[in-house]
């Protein structure tokens, strides 16, 4: 068996598999085995291509240089310029519409199933001062992925104390919140609730790209801190579906 023939045939087979898996990826068919196959045969193709270049170095030199003058041929310059232009346009994402055109062949996603209502319990009772309070917040469906921050402000909107700040760089959507805390600001005051979410397109979600951060801030008047439960008025709220503040 000739080593040269084995290398050439292996490159041809790897090229066929790479082309087929590349087309599947182009039209957004991305099951794990397709991505894995494309990666493995890409590595195989590179390894055998190196052997192929070494075995055919003389021919490549003839393609690139004129034997008589020793100058580079026009073919090499044209191939190099085309490669550099395409590489530059790809790196700068100018060719992104071309790369993403295959998305039109991808199956349309149906509506996401309702994941149900879940609450995350948090406690910020470090301070010995203040009135023990439980705040229960359920977000609207449009803001179910938002993380919540809770602050207390005076009538002018100046923040007096921060009751809760959502952890940064957490994975997945923020849950609805049950917060056990203490409020040291005397009533009346404004309870400021801020929803922070990163809206992502389908492409950004698939590729793990960061989305555009948006904030929705709403304030609620708290007139007293007498013991008992108060249901907040959410008539104009776009962020919250239910909100209860319970004074201990």
TABELMO-V472773 format. One record per residue. N is the residue number from 1. SS is DSSP state (2 for helix, 1 for strand, 0 for the rest). NEAR is the number of other ideal C-beta (glycine too) atoms within 8 Angstrom. D_CENTER is the distance of its C-alpha to the mean C-alpha in Angstrom with 1 decimal. Layout:
N	SS	NEAR	D_CENTER
N	SS	NEAR	D_CENTER
//
This chain:
1	0	4	50.3
2	0	5	49.2
3	2	7	46.1
4	2	7	45.4
5	2	8	45.3
6	2	9	43.0
7	2	12	40.5
8	2	9	40.7
9	2	8	40.3
10	2	10	37.4
11	2	12	35.6
12	2	8	36.4
13	2	8	35.1
14	2	12	31.8
15	2	9	31.4
16	2	8	32.0
17	2	10	29.3
18	2	12	26.8
19	2	8	27.6
20	2	8	27.4
21	2	12	24.0
22	2	9	22.7
23	2	8	23.8
24	2	10	22.1
25	2	12	18.7
26	2	8	19.6
27	0	10	20.1
28	0	10	16.8
29	0	8	18.8
30	0	9	16.6
31	0	6	18.4
32	2	6	18.3
33	2	6	21.9
34	2	12	21.4
35	2	10	18.7
36	2	8	21.0
37	2	10	24.1
38	2	12	22.7
39	2	8	22.0
40	2	8	25.3
41	2	12	27.4
42	2	9	25.8
43	2	8	27.1
44	2	10	30.4
45	2	12	30.7
46	2	8	30.3
47	2	8	32.9
48	2	12	35.4
49	2	9	34.9
50	2	8	36.0
51	2	9	39.1
52	2	11	39.7
53	2	9	39.6
54	2	7	42.0
55	2	9	44.4
56	0	8	44.4
57	2	8	44.4
58	2	6	47.8
59	2	7	46.7
60	2	9	43.6
61	2	8	45.9
62	2	8	48.2
63	2	8	45.4
64	2	9	44.4
65	1	10	47.7
66	0	8	51.1
67	0	5	53.8
68	0	4	56.5
69	0	4	54.8
70	0	6	51.9
71	0	6	49.6
72	1	7	46.1
73	0	10	46.2
74	2	5	44.5
75	2	8	42.5
76	2	11	40.7
77	2	9	40.0
78	2	8	38.7
79	2	8	36.4
80	2	8	35.2
81	2	8	34.6
82	2	8	32.7
83	2	8	30.5
84	2	8	29.7
85	2	8	29.1
86	2	9	26.6
87	2	8	24.8
88	2	8	24.6
89	2	9	23.4
90	2	10	20.6
91	2	6	19.5
92	0	6	19.6
93	0	6	17.6
94	0	6	20.8
95	0	9	21.0
96	2	7	17.5
97	2	6	19.3
98	2	6	21.5
99	2	9	18.8
100	2	8	16.9
101	2	7	20.3
102	2	10	20.3
103	2	10	17.8
104	2	5	20.9
105	2	6	22.2
106	0	9	19.4
107	0	3	20.4
108	0	4	19.4
109	0	4	17.3
110	0	4	19.5
111	0	3	18.9
112	0	5	17.1
113	0	4	19.9
114	0	4	20.6
115	0	5	19.6
116	0	4	22.6
117	0	5	23.1
118	0	7	22.3
119	1	10	23.1
120	1	9	22.3
121	1	7	25.5
122	1	9	25.5
123	1	7	28.7
124	1	10	29.6
125	0	8	33.4
126	0	3	34.0
127	0	7	36.3
128	0	2	39.9
129	0	5	40.4
130	0	7	39.4
131	1	9	39.5
132	1	10	37.5
133	1	13	35.1
134	1	11	32.7
135	1	15	30.0
136	1	13	28.4
137	1	14	25.5
138	1	10	24.0
139	1	13	21.3
140	0	10	21.6
141	2	6	19.7
142	2	5	17.9
143	2	12	16.7
144	0	8	16.2
145	0	7	12.6
146	0	13	14.1
147	1	10	15.3
148	1	14	19.0
149	1	11	21.2
150	1	15	25.0
151	1	12	27.7
152	1	13	31.4
153	1	12	32.9
154	0	9	36.4
155	0	6	37.6
156	0	5	36.5
157	0	9	32.9
158	0	6	33.3
159	1	9	31.2
160	1	9	33.7
161	1	9	31.7
162	1	9	28.2
163	1	11	28.2
164	1	12	24.6
165	0	5	21.4
166	0	10	18.2
167	0	6	17.0
168	0	4	14.2
169	0	3	11.3
170	0	8	11.9
171	0	2	9.9
172	0	4	9.9
173	0	6	11.5
174	0	12	14.5
175	0	7	17.8
176	1	10	20.9
177	1	14	23.0
178	1	12	26.6
179	1	15	27.6
180	1	11	30.9
181	1	14	31.9
182	1	11	34.9
183	1	11	35.6
184	0	8	38.2
185	0	9	38.3
186	0	4	41.3
187	0	8	40.9
188	0	7	40.5
189	1	12	37.0
190	1	12	33.7
191	1	14	30.8
192	1	13	27.6
193	1	15	24.4
194	1	12	21.1
195	1	13	18.0
196	1	12	14.7
197	1	12	11.5
198	1	10	8.4
199	1	6	8.8
200	0	9	6.5
201	0	6	8.7
202	2	8	9.3
203	2	9	8.8
204	2	11	5.3
205	2	8	4.6
206	2	8	7.3
207	2	6	6.6
208	0	5	3.6
209	0	7	3.8
210	0	5	4.2
211	0	9	5.9
212	1	5	9.7
213	1	7	11.2
214	1	8	14.2
215	1	7	17.2
216	1	11	19.8
217	1	8	23.0
218	1	11	26.0
219	1	10	29.3
220	1	10	32.0
221	1	7	35.6
222	1	12	37.0
223	0	5	40.7
224	0	6	41.9
225	0	9	41.1
226	0	5	43.8
227	0	4	43.1
228	1	6	41.6
229	1	7	38.6
230	1	9	37.5
231	1	7	35.3
232	0	10	33.5
233	0	5	34.0
234	0	9	30.8
235	0	4	32.5
236	0	4	30.4
237	0	10	27.2
238	0	8	23.9
239	0	11	21.9
240	1	13	24.2
241	1	8	26.0
242	1	9	28.3
243	1	14	29.2
244	1	10	32.1
245	1	13	33.5
246	1	11	36.2
247	1	12	38.6
248	0	7	40.4
//
